[in-house]
């Protein structure tokens, strides 16, 4: 599922924030995995994603981080994988489109209460 979202890149803190939250939706929980913060709504829908150290992440993938300062549009695409989720950050400038993958693996644990 791909939709247009609100976005902001702060080069001072090197954070990319993308929101697909509607005015009537409320964040009820968040998780942090490595350099990504994810906010969820009441129906487990992802409402916001923040990518910390965004330029370092792009450099690691061989993508020039200057794209972050030239963004005209930023979208998110989510795919369920058998062992978690695959999130694509789709970054668009006037003449460039980059599809950045980010894999989140789910960890199954069992808890015994005594």
C-alpha positions as CSV (number, residue, x, y, z in Angstrom):
1,X,0.0,0.0,0.0
2,X,1.5,3.4,-1.0
3,X,0.1,6.8,-0.2
4,X,1.4,10.3,-0.2
5,X,2.5,11.4,3.3
6,X,3.7,14.5,5.1
7,X,7.4,14.6,5.6
8,X,10.3,16.6,7.0
9,X,14.0,16.2,6.9
10,X,16.1,18.1,9.6
11,X,19.7,18.2,8.4
12,X,20.9,19.5,11.8
13,X,19.8,16.3,13.7
14,X,19.9,14.2,10.5
15,X,16.4,12.9,10.9
16,X,13.8,12.0,8.3
17,X,10.2,12.1,9.6
18,X,7.3,10.7,7.5
19,X,3.7,10.8,8.7
20,X,0.6,9.2,7.4
21,X,-1.5,10.2,10.4
22,X,-4.9,11.7,9.8
23,X,-6.2,14.5,11.9
24,X,-8.6,12.2,13.8
25,X,-6.1,9.5,14.5
26,X,-4.1,9.2,17.8
27,X,-0.8,7.6,18.5
28,X,-1.3,4.9,21.2
29,X,2.1,3.3,21.1
30,X,5.6,3.4,19.7
31,X,8.5,1.1,19.2
32,X,12.2,1.8,18.5
33,X,14.3,-0.6,16.5
34,X,17.9,0.4,15.8
35,X,17.6,3.9,14.2
36,X,13.9,3.9,13.4
37,X,11.0,5.0,15.7
38,X,7.5,3.9,14.6
39,X,4.2,5.2,16.0
40,X,1.1,3.1,15.9
41,X,-2.6,3.9,16.1
42,X,-5.4,2.0,17.8
43,X,-5.8,-0.5,14.9
44,X,-2.0,-1.2,14.8
45,X,-1.8,1.1,11.7
46,X,1.6,2.7,11.3
47,X,1.1,6.5,11.7
48,X,4.6,8.0,11.8
49,X,8.1,6.8,11.1
50,X,11.3,8.6,12.0
51,X,14.6,7.6,10.6
52,X,17.6,8.7,12.7
53,X,21.0,9.2,11.1
54,X,19.3,9.2,7.7
55,X,22.3,10.4,5.7
56,X,24.5,7.7,7.2
57,X,21.9,5.1,6.4
58,X,21.8,6.3,2.8
59,X,25.6,6.4,2.5
60,X,25.7,2.8,3.7
61,X,23.3,1.8,0.9
62,X,25.4,3.7,-1.7
63,X,22.9,6.5,-2.1
64,X,24.1,10.1,-2.0
65,X,22.5,11.7,1.0
66,X,22.0,15.1,-0.7
67,X,18.7,13.7,-1.9
68,X,17.4,14.4,1.7
69,X,17.8,18.2,1.2
70,X,16.1,18.1,-2.2
71,X,13.0,16.1,-1.3
72,X,9.7,17.1,-3.0
73,X,7.8,14.0,-1.8
74,X,8.3,11.1,0.6
75,X,6.1,8.0,0.8
76,X,6.1,4.8,2.7
77,X,5.3,1.3,1.4
78,X,4.7,-1.5,3.9
79,X,4.9,-5.3,3.1
80,X,4.3,-8.1,5.5
81,X,7.1,-10.7,5.4
82,X,6.9,-14.1,7.1
83,X,9.3,-13.0,9.7
84,X,8.4,-9.3,10.1
85,X,7.9,-6.3,7.9
86,X,9.6,-4.6,5.0
87,X,9.3,-0.9,4.9
88,X,10.3,1.1,1.8
89,X,11.0,4.8,2.1
90,X,10.2,6.2,-1.3
91,X,12.1,9.5,-1.7
92,X,11.4,11.7,-4.7
93,X,13.1,14.9,-6.0
94,X,12.5,16.7,-9.2
95,X,14.6,14.3,-11.2
96,X,15.3,11.3,-8.9
97,X,13.4,8.5,-7.2
98,X,15.0,6.3,-4.6
99,X,13.3,3.3,-3.0
100,X,15.0,2.6,0.3
101,X,14.3,-0.8,2.0
102,X,14.2,-1.2,5.8
103,X,13.6,-4.7,7.2
104,X,12.1,-5.2,10.7
105,X,12.2,-8.7,11.9
106,X,9.7,-9.8,14.5
107,X,11.1,-11.7,17.5
108,X,8.9,-14.3,19.1
109,X,9.4,-14.8,22.7
110,X,7.7,-16.8,25.4
111,X,7.2,-15.6,28.9
112,X,6.6,-17.8,31.9
113,X,4.9,-16.2,34.8
114,X,5.3,-17.7,38.3
